[in-house]
Each structure stands twice: as C-alpha cells, then as structure tokens.
Amino acid sequence: MVKISTKKEFENILNENEGKTIILKFGAEWCGPCKVMETTINNVEKEEQANAVFVECDVDEVDEKDPDFLEENKVMNIPLMLFYKDKLIYDRTVGLLSSKELMGKLKK
C-alpha cells in the first residue's frame, strides 16, 4: 500500500497508473476500524487478481499538509474508500468491507 499526504502525491499516482483501478483509503492511526480495513486490504493485495493500486491517506497528516484535499473528497467519517478508474471515482464506501466485498468492488 502506497502512503500519501497531499493531493499532488495522489495525482501523481493516478497519472502513473492509468488503466488500473486505484483505491484511496482515508483513515487514521487511532481509528480501530481503519486498522481492521488495513488488514483486509493487505490480504486482498496478496491475492489480488484485479490489477489495482491501494493508496492510504492519514487524515491527521493531510489535515496539516493539505486540508483542502480532505474537503474536496468530503471526508466526514473514516475509514473512507474511494474507487477510481480512468481518474474518475466509480464507488465510495464508508466503514468496513470484507475481503469478498472489496474484491467485488474491484471487479466493477
């Protein structure tokens, strides 16, 4: 999982991975459900068949470096995952997903 803390870093990932599914997860170190979701993502990454790139963004770090990035993505609750294809969001999920649910969203 790639860790970022600014919009510019994320834009670079989008540009470098054209044609792939990009999953941007907003979370925090202190967030229990975020840690559970991180484990799920790590498991899916290991068995991934979907040509996806997983990106993690700590809301506390972003709030210090690039707070507009949080506002632009309407981050109100975490964990929040945004699913991108061809630089466009095709799905948005707040809360926990199982590995099966996450894999299903990658195949859209």
N, C-alpha and C positions, 0 to 999 in steps of 0.2 A: 504494500500500500504506500502510495506517494503522499507525503505530508506537505501541505502548503499553508501560507498565512496571508496571502494577498490575491486580489483579483488578477493581477498581472501574471502571477505564477500559474493560476488556473487557466488563463487564456493561452499561455504557452503550451500547457498540456493538451488543451483542445486542438490547437494548431498542429502539434507534433503527432497526434493520434487520430488523424482524420480517417473515417470509416470504421472506427472502433466505438464500442459503447463505453461511455465514461460515467462512472458513478461517483458523485461528490457527496461525501458524508460530513455533515456538520455535527460536532459533538464536543465533549469536554472531559478532561481528566477526572473530574469529581463526579461525573454522571454515571451511575450504575448501569442503566440501560444502554448507554453508549459503549461501555466496556463489553457487555454481552453482544451487542451488534458487531463490535470489532472482531470478536472471536468468530462469529458467524461468517463475516466477510473473509477472514483469514482461511476458514475451512473451504469456502466457495472458491477462493483464489487457488487453493491447492488442487481442486478437482475441476477447475474452470474449463469449460468447453466453448465458451461464448465470446472469446476474443475481446475481453473487457479490461479497462484500466480503472482501478479503485483509487480514489483520492480522498484523503482525510484532512479536515479543516477544524482546528480547535477554535471554538468561538471566543475564548478569552484572548488568545493570541491575535486573532483577526480584529477583535474589538480595539486592541491597542494600535495595530498597524494599518488597518484598512476597514474601519467601521461601516463605510458605505456598502461594502461587499455583503455584509450581513443584511442590511436594509434592502438592497436590490434583490436578494434571494428570499426575502420575507421570512427570515429565521426567527420564529417565535418560540418554538419548542424543539428539544433535541431528544434523541437523535433524529435528524432530518436527512433524508437521502434524495438527491436529485439525479435522475437518469437522463443522460444526454446521448443523442445520436445525431451525427452530422451537425454538431454545435447547437442543437435545439433540445430543449427539455421535452421528453415524452412521458415522463412519470415523476411523481413526487410522493414520498412516503414519510410520515412522521411515526416514530415508535419502532417497535421491534418487528423483524421479519424472521421467519425460519429460513434455513438454507434452501429448502424447496421453494418457498415463496420468492426468495431473492433470485434463484436460478430462473424461475418463471418470468420475472420482470426483465431479466437479461435477454430473454428469447423473443421479446416483443419486436 
